[in-house]
Amino acid sequence: MKMAGKAELASFLIHYFKRPMNFNRTILFDRITDSCRQLEEEFHLIPNNRKSKLAILGDYFSEKFNAQQTPKVIVICTHNARRSHIGQLWLAVAADYFGLPSVRTFSGGTEATAVNLQTIAALKRIGFVIVEDESATENPVYQITWKEGMTPLRVFSKKYDADPNPKENFAAIMVCSEADGECPYVSGCDLRLSLPYDDPKEADGSEYEVEKYDQTARQIGREILYSLSRVNPL
């Protein structure tokens, strides 16, 4: 395994230890916590050009917290079926994992379809507890939790500007090039960040399907955790 360079390790330690100690971290499900710890150990796998973009998102969170505001972030892809849901959930989990103040996370697409079943399966393998709303049909609603006693997050496919998504003062993260091109302007956002990921859909029906979905879920989780590890609320 490639080891992090001395300069990179020093930078990480500075950011880590300058953050205020938070002894009130949310207790996550064991498998979620284990996944977070594993991904923390893989920060050195993130390319420097992506770290620069992730630092922008971390700074956005810090600025909102230090202004006594609740950060709102929506993750957008074309169909709101795969990457955007994974990104939304990792944002919420990372905030809890690092004991950050309240955050609100959302997802949406340039069109609504349905949450992909392989995405649900990959999230379950990470440790999320997922229950499908039996009343839903073509666009099922999933109740997702990652810690004891929480109100489940209702997850379903929707357009980026549909309720309950935010209308003003939010960050918009574009996780696919198609959505980035089709949404040159996202009304109401105060940060628009392009952070594309390969679409695991390319492996649908192949012998590499499970591996590709797990790889995508881990990459998004690794990068979101890195970004929020840098957040330093005063």
Residue, then its C-alpha position, 0 to 999 in steps of 0.5 A: m500500500k502506498m504510504a502518505g508523504k511526510a508533508e501530506l501527513a504533517s498537513f493532515l495532523i495539523h488539521y486533525f489536532k487543531r480541531p476542538m476535541n468533541f467528546n459528544r460524538t454521535i454513536l453510530f452503528d458499529r459497521i458504519t463506524d468501522s467503515c469510517r475508520q477504514l476510509e480515514e486510513e485511505f485519505h492518502l489515496i485521494p489525488n491532490n487536485r481533488k483534495s483542493k476541491l474537497a477543501i473548498l467544501g470543508d471551508y464552506f462548512s466552517e464558514k457556516f458554522n462560524a456564522q452560527q448557521t446550519p449548512k445545507v448541501i444538496v448532491i446532484c446527479t442526472h437521475n438521482a438514482r446512485r451517486s447523489h444518494i450516496g453523497q447525501l448519506w455520507l455527508a450526514v454520516a461524516a458530520d455525525y462521525f466528526g461530532l460537528p454541529s447540525v447539518r442538513t443534506f439533500s439530493g436531487g437530479t435533473e430528472a426523477t427516476a428511482v433509487n437504484l437497487q444496487t445502490i441500496a445493496a451497496l449502502k447496506r453493505i457499508g452498514f446503513v439500515i434500510v427499510e422500503d416503504e411498502s406503499a411506494t411503487e415506481n419510485p420507492v421511498y426508503q427509510i434509512t438510519w445509521k445511528e440508534g434513536m434517529t428519525p429515519l431519512r426518507v430517500f427517494s428520487k426527485k428533481y433537484d429543485a423539488d421539495p424538500n430540497p433547499k431553495e436558497n443559501f445552500a451548497a450544490i455539489m455536482v457529482c456527474s459531468e452530465a448534471d454539471g452540463e445540464c445545470p449550469y445555473v442552480s438557483g439559490c445556491d451560494l456554492r456550486l462545486s463540480l466533483p464528478y465520479d464515474d457512474p457505477k451504472e456502467a457495470d450493471g449486469s456484469e460480473y463486476e457490478v457489486e465490486k463497482y458499486d462498492q468501489t464508488a460508495r467507498q470513494i465518495g465516502r472517503e472524499i466526503l470524510y476527508s472534506l469534513s475532517r478539515v472542518n474547524p468550527l470556532 
